[in-house]
Amino acid sequence: MHLDEERCVRAVQAKDSRFDGVFFTAVTTTRIYCRPGCPVVPPKPGNMRFYPSAAACQQAGYRACKRCRPDTSPGSPEWDRRADLVARAMRLIGDGVVDRDGVPGLAARLGYSTRQIERQLLAELGAGPLALARAQRAQTARLLIETSELPMSDVAFAAGFSSIRAFNDTVKEVFALSPSDLRVRAPRRRTATPGVLALRLPFRPPLNPSNLFGHLAATAVPGVEEWRDGSYRRTLRLPHGHGIVALTPGPDHIGCRLTLTDLRDLAVAISRCRRLLDLDADPVAVDGQLRADPLLAPLVDAGAGRRVPRTVDEAEFAVRAVLGQQVSTAAARTHAARLVSAHGDPVEDAEGGLTHLFPTPEALVSLDQEKLALPRSRRVTVTTLVRHLAEGGLTLGPESDWDETRVRLAALPGFGPWTVEAIAMRALGDPDAFLPTDLGLRRAAQGLGLRSTPAALTARAAAWRPWRAYATQYLWATDDHPINVLPTEGPTP
């Protein structure tokens, strides 16, 4: 990743938190690395060194600042707006693939050799896949140390370390404190529910929670998702077990309460929740470009910081997108709920509202078409999709190439442009996905005085690239709320 040194210096001197996670500042005199927005007095420019990742800082011998805690900054927006090899590798590392399958497993998922993966990551990030995974393990260990009362041995193995010694050495090297010292220094928290981890998920402001949580609550599948007491709750299918998460919007962070059957899934669960809420986006860059269009500018000014609601399970969203073809939101929820009750894995929820995990493609392969209360063509589309997903002919995940996946989806029966682009937007996370045939989008365009034919919308949207998915969120909002009364507080589903 190319870093403009002059621009980085200006960001550090201005303590500009918008660049937190985009790059890291290492100080040669103190051997400490910080966020750009660190509140301490900025070092002299001659003593600054800039790195694109925390792992690169650690490999160069720097330790994390105790004041700004760079290990808890938002993730880089680079990995959400790109689909090249490095971006796909970073998304997989965030999903815990290296810890579970090693570097060979990472390379196999991407279709490259381990040497190619290591060379590309080193060239752009200054660290290889093992170092990047190690940095993530250190962050997970710190979270467990500070937010739980687990014995240190349990923390070590839950964070993915192979031995207590490696755990102790890494924590001391990265944070310049022993694990016990980290726990002593952690702020005292209210007594939490046993087995529940209470975390804060940072984001780059501004963030408009209405489109995120309002959409998730409005489309929630009974048994899998719910809106309760100001929080969005859902079940999670994870590599080593399952979990339940409650996400609560706050002014400067998202509150996250996690209940996991296996603590080794902590880092993966956090990564998927961040992806669900699009928390690593750069709203200043997005909104700045969209404001250049005089028709979008009032929408952006009225509700800046809109994100694209995504998913914690790409295959789940693809199935739900097909179920939602040409029906109302309520009907789509009903169809999905029937699949969940018949084929989903049951879970226990202490609060009683969640009952199942969404069924896997493998569980749906034996689905009896005749029991689906759908038109015949839609039944064929659902069963064909789950068969391709179960057999591996179609892969939807962090490693997916966006353009190639679009081609594969379009080849399936019943997959038109709307369904393909909806999956690209919500499941694959392409920030430039666009649905010019969507009725809500066309109504919004008409209300703003635009020609609403798909061809005319596509031509107008060329100026919004590569952020057409975000422009879509602003346009959809006009179909639900007048421009001058867009909600800015939490949603009221």
N, C-alpha and C positions, 0 to 999 in steps of 0.2 A: 504494500500500500504506500503510495507516494505521499509524503508529508511535506507541506510547504512550511519551512522553518520560520519564516517571517510571520506567517499567519498564526502558527502555533504560539510564538512568543507573544503576539498581541492578545491571543485568547487567554493565556496564562496571566498576563499583566492585568487584564480586565476581569479576571476570575470568572470567566464565562462558562457557566455550568452546562450550556448547550453542547459543549464539546466533550463532556464527561463520557467516557467509554469510546469516543472516536479516536482519541490518542491518549498517551500517558506521558507525564513529564518526569524524568529522572534528574536528580540533582547530584552532580559529581562530588560536591564537597561533603554532603551528608550521607550519600549512598542510599537515599530514600526516593521512592517514586510516588507520585501524587496524581490526583485528578487535575484537569485544567482549572476547575473551580475551587481548588483548595483554599480555605479561608486564611491561611498563613500569609505572611509577607512574601511576595514573589521573589525567587532567587534572581541573581544577575543573569542576563541572557547568556553570557559566556559559560555559565555553570549548568545550563539546561541541556538535556539530551532528550530527544523525542522518540517514542516507540509506539508501534501500532497495536500492541497487546501487552497485557500484564505479564503474560508468560515470557515475552521477550525481555521485559525489565528484570524479571527474576533470573533469567538465564545470564543476564549481564551483571548479576551480583547486587542488584538493588532490592531493598525490602520495602514493604508497604507502609505508607504513612499512617500513623495511629490517629491522626486528626481527621483526615478526609476519607479514609478507608476506601481506597481506589478499587478494592476487590468487590465492593457492593455498588459500583456505578452501573447505570444502564448499559446494555450491550451495544455493540457498534451497529448502526443502521445499515452498514455495508452488507451484512449477511441477509438482510431482508429484501434488499432491492436488487440483488444480483442473482444470477443463476449459473455462474461459471463454476469451475471445479473448486476453487478456494472457498467460495461462498457455500457451496453444497457441503464441502468437507466440514466447515465450521458449524453448520446447522446439525450435522450428524454428531460431531464431537459434543455439542451442547446437549444432544439427546442421549449421550452416554455410550455411544457405540464403541469407542476406544476402550473404555473401562470393561465393557462386556465381552468384546470380540477381538480386542487388540488392533494394532495398525493393519494387519492383514485383513481383518474383518471390515475395517473402514475402506480399504482399497477395493475389496470385492464388491461392496455396496455401490461404489462409484465407477467400477469398471476400469480402473487404472492399476498400475503396479505400485507397490509400496514406495519404490524409489521416486516415481513421478510425484506421488502425493507429498512426500517429505520435501522434495526439491521445490515444489510450488509454494508450500506453506512457509518454508524457510525464506524464500525470496520475497514474499509479500509481508509476512508477519514476524519474521525474525525468530521464529520458534517452530519446531516440528510438532507433529500430532501428539507425541508422548508428553512434551513439555506443556502443550495447551491443555491436555487432559489433566496433567498434574496440577496446574493452576486452578482448574475447576474443582479438583478434589480438595485442595486447600481451602477454597471458598466454602465448599459444602461442610468441611470439618469445622470451620469457624462458626457457621450457622448453627450446627448441632451443639457445639460447645456453649454458645451464648444463649440458645433458646430452649435447651432441654437440660434435664438433670441426669442424662445417661452417663454411665461410667465411661471413662476415656477409652477403654478397650472396645466398647461397643461403638463409640463414635468413630474410632479409627477404621473399623471394618465396614461400618455403614457408609462412610465417606469414600470407600473404595481402595483404601490402603491395604497392602498385602501383609504388613507387619506393624507392630506397635512402634518399633524403632523407626521405620520409614515415616510413620505418622508424626512422631515427635520431632524428627530431624526436619521434615518439611515445614511444619508449623513454625518452628524456631527460625528457620531460614527465611521464610516468607514474611512473618509478622514480627520477628525479633522478640518474641515472647513465647514462653512455654505454653502448652495447652492449659495447664492449671492457672497460669497467670491470666490468660485470656478469659477464663471463666470468672476469676475474681474481679477483673476489671469491667465485666459486662454490666450494663445498667440493670438494676433490680427491676424485675417485671412482676406484674400481678400474677397470683397463682393461676396457672392455666389448667384446663381440663386435662387429666392424665391421658397421655398418648396423643395429644394434639400439639402440633408445632405452630407457633404464631410468628409469622414473618412479615416483613415489609418489602413490597416489590417497587423499586424506584422507577421513575419514568422521566422523560424530558418534557417539561411544560411547554405550552399549555396542553391540557388533556380535557376533552369534553366527554364526560361519562355518559351523557344521555344516549348517544347512538350506540355505544358499546353495551351498556347494561340494559338499556331499553330493548334493544334487538334480542339479546340473549334471553331476557325474561319473556318476551313476546313469543319466541319460537321454542321455548323449553319443552322437551319431551317428558311427559310425566313418568316418574320413576327413575329417570336419568338426571334430570335437571329440575331446579325450582328456584323461585325468588322468595326469600324468607328473611324477615327482619332486617331489610336493607342490604342483604347480601345475595349474590348469585352463588348457588351451590350446585355441584354436580359430581358424579362418580368418574373415576379415572381408571382406565386399563393401563397398567404399567408393566415393565419387563419382568419384575420379580413378584408381582402381586397386584393389588388394586388399592385405590385410595379414594378419599372424599375431600373435596376442597370447597372452601367458602371464600369468595372474593368480595371485598367491600371497598367501594370507591372512597378515597380520602383526598384532601386538598393537595398533598405533596407526595402521596404514595398510594398503592393499593394494598389494603390489609389482606393477608393471606393466612387462612387457618387450614392446615393439612393434617389429615389422619391417614396414616399409611400402614399397610400390613407388613411392609418390609422397608426399613429405613434406607436401604441401598438405592431406593427409587427417589430419594429427595431431590437430587439435582435434576433428574429427568422431569419430575413433576413440576418443579419451578420453571424449567425451560418451556414446558408445554403451556403452562398458565401465562407466561409472558407472551408466548406466541399467540395464544387465544385472544389476548387483549391488545396485541400489537404494541407492546410497551417499549420496544426498541426503535420505534419510528422517530424520525426527525421532523416534528411538526412545523418548525420554523422554515425549513427548506421546502416542505410540501406546500404550506400555506402561502409562502412568499411567491412561489411560481403561480399558484392558482389565482392569487389576487391580481395578477397581471391581466386577467380577463375581466373586463368591466362588468360582465354579467355575474361572474362568480364572486367578485370582490365583496358585495354586500352579504352574501351567504357566509363567507369565511369570517368577515368581521363580526357577524352576529353569533357565530358558534365556533370560534377557532379551536383547533386541536382535535378535530374529529379523527378517529382511528377506523381501521377496517376490522370489524369483528371476524375472527378467524376460527380455528377449531383446535381441539386437543387430539383429534383422531381423524386423519385424512379419509380413511375408508368409510368411517361413519358418516362424514359429511357428504361424500359422494352418494351413498345410499339415500340419505335424507334429501339431497338435491333432486334425485329422480322421483322420490315420493312426492315432492312438492311441485312437480311439473303441472302447470295449468290448473292448480287447485288453490284454495285459500290457505292461509297460515294455519287456521284451526283444523282444517282437513288434513294437512300435512302432519301436524302433531298427532292427530288421531291414528293415521296410518303407521307412523313411527312407533307410537305407544303399543300398538298391537304386536308389532315385531318384537319389541322389547319384552313384553309380558310372555310371549310364546317362546322366544329363543335367547333372551338375554340371561347372563349369569346373575343369580341373586346375590345381594350383598346386605350386610347389616349396617344400619345407620342409627346412631344413638339418638338423633333428633327425629327419626321416624319418617322423613319425607322422601328419602331416596331408597329404591328397592333393587335396582338392577344396574349392571353394566350394559352398554349397548352391544348387541350381538356382533361377533366377528364375521367376516366373509365366510370363513370355514363353517361356522354354525348355520349360515343362511344358504349354503350350497344345496342342502336337501329340502329347501323351501318348496312347499306344494303351491304351485301357481294358482290353483283353483281356490285356495284359502285367502288369497290376496284380494281385497275388495277394490280392485283397480281395473281399468280397461285392459283388454287382452294385450294390446301393444305395450302398455306400461309394465305389465307383468313380465313380458319377455325382456324388456329393458332391465328390470331389476335383477332377474335371474342370470342374465348374461353378464351384467356388471359384477355380481358377486362371484360368479364362476371365474372370470378373468382375474379378479383380485386374489381369490383363494389359490388359483393355480400358478400365480406369479407372472401371467402374461401382461398384467398391468400393475405398475407400482406407483403408489401415491405416498410420498413421504418426503422428509427433508432432503433426500438425495435426488429427487426427481428433477429432470431437465424440463423446464416449463413448456418450451415449444414442442419437444418430442412427445410429452404427455398429452398436449392438446391434440396432436395428430392421432394418437392411439385412442383417445376418448371419442373423437369425431368418427372413428371407424366403427364404433359400436352402434347397434340398432337403437334408435330412439334418442340419440344424443345430437341435439341441434346446437347452434351457437350459444343460446342462452345457458344451457346446462354446462357446456364446456367452459364458458367464461366464468360462471358462478363457482365452479370447482377450482379454476385457476386463481380466482380472487380469494376465496375463503379457505380452501384446503392447501393449495400450493403456495399461497402468499405472494403471488405476483402483484406488485403495486401498480402495474399498468394494465391489469385486466379491465375489460370494458364490455358492457352489455347494452349495445345500442337498440336491441329489440325489446328490452324490458319495458313493460307498460308504465310502471311507476316513473321510470326515467323519462319516458316520452311525455307523460303528463307534466312532469316538472319542467321539461324544456318548453312545452307549449305555454305554461304559465309565465315563463320568463321571456316569451316572445321569440323563441328559437324555432326554426323548422324542425319538426320532430321525426322525420323519416330516418331510418337507420343510417342511410348514406349521408344525410346532412349532419346528423349527430356525430358520426365518425369523423367527418371532415372538420367540424368545429373542435372536436376533442384532440386533434393533432397538437394543438398548442398546450394541452394539459399534460402531455407525456413528459416523464415516465410515471405520472401520478394520477392516471385516469381512474384508478380504483378509489382514490380519495375524493376526486371530483364527484364520483358517483354517490358517495356518502352525503356530500353537501346537497346534491340535487335531490336525492331521496328525501332528505329532511324537509324540503319545501312541500312535499306531498302530504306530510304529517302535521306540520306546524307552520303557521305564518312566520315569515322571515323575522319579524320584529319581536316574536315571543318564543324564540327557540329556547328550550330549557337549558339552564346552565348548572343546575344542581343535580342531585341524584335522580334517577328515573322514577317514574310512578306508574309501573305497569298495572 
